[in-house]
Amino acid sequence: MKDGKDKIGQDVGAECIKNKVAPPFGKCSWKFYFDPTRGLDVIESLVEHMLEEGYLPKNASGRVEIGDKKYTKSQIVDMYRDKPLPEIIAALQTIDERRAKESASAETEEA
């Protein structure tokens, strides 16, 4: 990862080949910043996970739509950095409960 010409961090990835506890070939990746105040960026990783899982809906241009406003991924990361982590977790739990209810109602409609 670079900021202009300066190298500010590195994308790190890992793959579990064999595992007696979980399924094999699990993969993960994270961003490691050389700045000691940042290190492993938990908030950025959380936002990336939320985008991958569909918690944050993206439009065709790749921007996140929240209400009637559109944000880039970096704007979302900065917005979540300003909020306390328990507030983010509570919001995620609310979204997850709503998705579970929608999934359950869709399954009952199919049956």
N, C-alpha and C positions, 0 to 999 in steps of 0.2 A: 504494500500500500504506500502510496506516495502523496505528498502534499507539495505540488510543484515539482521540484527536483529532489527534495529531501525525502528520504525513506522514513516513514513514521511508524510503520508496523508491518505485520506479516499475517497472511491468512494461514492458519494451521488446521490440518485435517488429520483424522485418525480413523482406522478401520479395525474392527475386532474380527480376527480370522476364526479363532476357535473360542468357544465359551461353553462351559458346562451348565451355566445358569440361565443364559438368555440365548435367543436365536443367533446363529453366526452371521458374519459379514455385515454387522451393523456399522454405519458410518456416521461421523459427526464432523463439524468444522466450526471454527470460531476465529474471531479477529483478536490478535495480540498486538497491543500498541506498546512502543518502546518508552513512552512517557509514563513515569512511575505513578502519576496521579490517575492515569486511565487504565493501564494494564489490560486486563480482560474486560471488555465492555459488555456488561450484563444487559444493559438497557437496549443496546443495538442488537444483541443476540435475541432478546425477547421480541423486539419489533420484527426482525427477520422471520422468527418462528411464527408470529401472529400472521404475517403476510402469507407464509407457506401454507398454514392451516386454514386460511380463509377467515380468521377473526377480523382482519382489516380488509375490507373489499377494495380491490383495485379496479380502475376503469381501463379502457382500451389503451390509453396513453401511459399507463403505469402509475398514475397518481392515485393516492388513497382518498376516498370520498368519505368524509365525516359530516353528516348533516348536509348542508348545501355548499360546503367549502371543500376545496381540493388541496391536498398536501403532498409534498415529496417525502420519500422515506427519511431523509435527513431532517426535515421539519418535524416529522412525527417523533423521531428520536430525541430531538431537542425539547419538544413539548413534554415527553414522558420523563426526561431528566429533571424537569422542574417540579414534577409531582412526587410525593412520597411513595415508596414501593408498596406499602399496604393498600393504598388507594388504587394502584394499578392492579394488584392481585384481586381486590374486591370487584373491580370492573370486569376482569377476566372471568371470575367465577360467575358473575351475573350473565355474561355472554355465553359461557359454557352451559349454564342451566337452561337458558333460552334455546340454545341449539339442541340440547337433549330433549326438551319438550317438543320442539318442531319435528325432530326425528321420530319421536314416539308417536306423535299424531299422524305423521306420514305413513308409518308402518301400520297403524290401525286402519287408516283409510284404504290401504292396499289389501288388507285381509277381508 
